[in-house]
């Protein structure tokens, strides 16, 4: 893809998203949208494979937002304009090109699976731990490398980084509640200290004590 990507985190909760296709690739695109609470519409003549994979992975059972709308039919020209986000993964170059064209004409962000030339956004290799999301992209050069890098980072960070994020979030909320700026805290120094190791080893009482000290500490005058 030409030029560097501009990384963002989209809020799709409750927003209408379209996935065109009903196979294995489409299922991989549908699952994270459902996990983020999007209102997903799937359009395809057959969706048995996608639905089977989603059910097997628990993605359908875990739906907490709008229900998944499955429509057994072919894509209607122009319908991409009715959605906030579109993904096409039919494996049919003609259909995928039409979906891309319609979305671009309507100013809707579109991703065409395995076809960087027909993408206005790409889907990075993603790993989540609680509120923490790690996304890796190679500008479409090598999805395999992006996946490998994601796995390396996941192994290094560990699932406990999600707990660490939640504790830090609680501390920031307490500071805000007291009318104090979070800029008064040297977060970098805190994270370079024993706090991450305390969380990693499950010593949460000690970790909370460190964070309590941050809240109780009065900021120095003039800062």
C-alpha positions in Angstrom: 0.0 0.0 0.0 1.2 3.5 -0.8 2.3 5.7 2.1 2.3 5.0 5.8 -0.9 4.0 7.5 -2.6 6.3 9.9 -3.4 4.0 12.9 -6.8 4.6 14.7 -9.1 2.7 17.0 -12.7 2.8 15.6 -15.7 2.8 17.9 -18.1 0.5 16.1 -20.3 -0.3 19.0 -23.9 -0.1 17.8 -22.9 1.1 14.4 -24.0 -0.7 11.2 -21.3 -2.7 9.5 -21.6 -4.8 6.4 -19.7 -8.0 5.7 -20.1 -9.4 2.2 -19.2 -13.1 2.0 -20.0 -16.3 3.9 -16.9 -18.4 4.0 -13.9 -18.9 6.4 -12.3 -15.5 5.6 -15.6 -13.7 6.2 -16.0 -15.4 9.5 -12.6 -14.0 10.6 -13.8 -10.5 9.7 -17.2 -10.9 11.4 -16.0 -12.2 14.8 -14.0 -9.1 15.9 -16.8 -6.8 14.8 -19.3 -8.7 16.9 -16.8 -8.7 19.8 -16.8 -4.9 19.6 -20.6 -4.6 19.7 -21.1 -3.7 16.0 -24.5 -4.1 14.3 -23.2 -6.6 11.7 -25.1 -7.5 8.5 -23.8 -10.4 6.6 -24.8 -10.8 2.9 -24.0 -13.9 1.0 -25.9 -16.7 -1.0 -24.5 -19.2 1.5 -23.2 -18.6 5.0 -23.0 -22.2 6.4 -19.2 -22.2 6.8 -19.0 -18.7 8.4 -21.8 -19.3 10.9 -20.4 -22.7 11.8 -17.0 -21.2 12.6 -18.5 -18.3 14.5 -20.6 -20.7 16.6 -17.7 -23.0 17.2 -15.5 -20.1 18.4 -18.3 -18.8 20.7 -18.6 -15.4 18.8 -22.3 -15.7 18.3 -23.1 -16.8 21.8 -21.0 -13.9 23.2 -23.0 -11.2 21.3 -23.8 -8.5 23.8 -24.9 -5.8 21.3 -27.3 -5.8 18.3 -28.1 -9.3 16.9 -26.2 -10.6 13.9 -28.3 -10.0 10.7 -27.8 -12.7 8.1 -29.3 -12.2 4.7 -29.0 -15.1 2.2 -28.8 -13.3 -1.1 -26.3 -11.7 -3.4 -24.9 -8.2 -2.8 -27.2 -5.4 -4.2 -25.2 -2.7 -6.1 -25.0 0.5 -4.1 -26.0 -0.9 -0.7 -22.6 -0.3 0.8 -23.7 3.3 1.1 -26.0 2.4 4.0 -23.2 1.3 6.4 -20.5 3.0 8.4 -17.9 0.2 7.7 -17.8 -2.4 5.0 -15.7 -5.6 4.6 -15.9 -7.8 1.4 -14.5 -11.3 1.5 -16.3 -13.2 -1.2 -13.3 -14.6 -3.2 -15.1 -13.3 -6.3 -12.9 -10.5 -7.7 -15.9 -8.9 -9.6 -18.1 -8.8 -6.6 -15.4 -7.5 -4.3 -14.5 -4.8 -6.8 -18.1 -3.7 -7.0 -18.4 -3.5 -3.2 -15.2 -1.5 -3.0 -16.4 0.9 -5.8 -19.8 1.4 -4.1 -18.1 2.1 -0.7 -15.6 4.5 -2.1 -18.3 6.4 -4.0 -20.3 6.8 -0.8 -17.3 7.7 1.3 -17.5 4.5 3.4 -14.4 2.8 4.7 -13.9 -0.5 3.0 -11.6 -3.5 3.4 -11.3 -6.1 0.7 -9.8 -9.4 2.0 -6.3 -10.2 0.5 -6.6 -7.3 -1.9 -4.7 -4.2 -0.7 -5.4 -2.3 -3.9 -9.2 -2.3 -2.9 -8.8 -1.3 0.7 -9.3 2.1 2.3 -8.3 0.5 5.7 -6.5 -2.6 6.7 -7.1 -5.0 9.5 -4.0 -5.5 11.7 -3.0 -8.6 13.5 -4.7 -8.1 16.9 -4.2 -9.3 20.4 -6.3 -8.2 23.4 -5.9 -8.5 27.2 -8.7 -6.7 29.0 -8.7 -3.1 27.9 -5.3 -3.4 26.2 -5.2 -3.9 22.4 -2.0 -4.6 20.5 -2.3 -4.2 16.8 0.5 -4.9 14.3 0.5 -4.0 10.6 3.0 -4.3 7.8 1.2 -2.0 5.3 -0.1 -5.2 3.6 3.4 -6.5 2.8 3.3 -9.6 5.0 0.3 -10.6 7.1 2.4 -13.5 8.3 5.1 -11.2 9.7 2.4 -9.1 11.4 1.0 -12.2 13.0 4.4 -13.3 14.2 5.2 -9.9 15.7 1.8 -9.8 17.4 2.5 -13.2 19.0 6.0 -12.2 20.1 4.5 -9.1 21.9 1.7 -11.1 23.4 4.1 -13.7 24.9 6.3 -10.9 26.3 3.4 -8.9 27.8 1.3 -11.6 29.1 -2.5 -11.5 29.9 -1.7 -9.7 33.2 -1.1 -6.5 31.3 -4.8 -6.1 31.1 -5.1 -6.1 34.9 -2.3 -3.5 35.0 -4.2 -1.3 32.6 -7.4 -1.6 34.8 -5.5 -0.7 37.9 -3.9 2.3 36.3 -7.3 3.4 34.9 -8.8 3.2 38.4 -6.0 5.4 39.7 -6.5 8.0 36.9 -10.3 8.1 37.6 -9.6 8.7 41.3 -7.3 11.6 40.5 -9.9 13.1 38.1 -12.6 12.7 40.8 -10.4 14.8 43.2 -10.0 17.5 40.5 -6.4 16.7 40.0 -4.5 16.4 36.7 -3.0 13.0 35.8 -0.1 14.9 34.3 1.2 15.5 37.8 2.1 11.8 38.0 5.4 10.4 36.6 3.7 7.3 35.0 6.8 6.3 33.2 8.8 6.1 36.4 6.0 4.1 38.0 5.9 1.6 35.2 9.7 1.3 35.2 9.5 0.4 38.9 8.2 -2.8 40.6 4.6 -2.2 39.7 4.4 -4.4 36.6 6.2 -7.3 38.3 3.8 -7.0 41.3 0.9 -7.4 38.9 2.5 -10.2 36.9 3.1 -12.2 40.0 -0.4 -11.6 41.4 0.6 -9.4 44.3 -2.2 -7.0 43.6 -2.5 -5.8 47.2 1.0 -4.4 47.0 0.4 -3.0 43.5 -2.7 -1.2 44.8 -0.7 0.2 47.7 1.7 1.7 45.3 -1.1 3.3 43.3 -2.8 4.5 46.5 0.4 6.3 47.4 0.2 8.1 44.0 -3.3 9.4 44.8 -2.5 10.3 48.4 0.7 12.2 47.3 0.2 15.9 47.0 1.6 17.4 43.8 4.6 19.7 44.3 3.8 23.4 44.1 4.8 25.1 40.8 4.4 21.9 38.7 
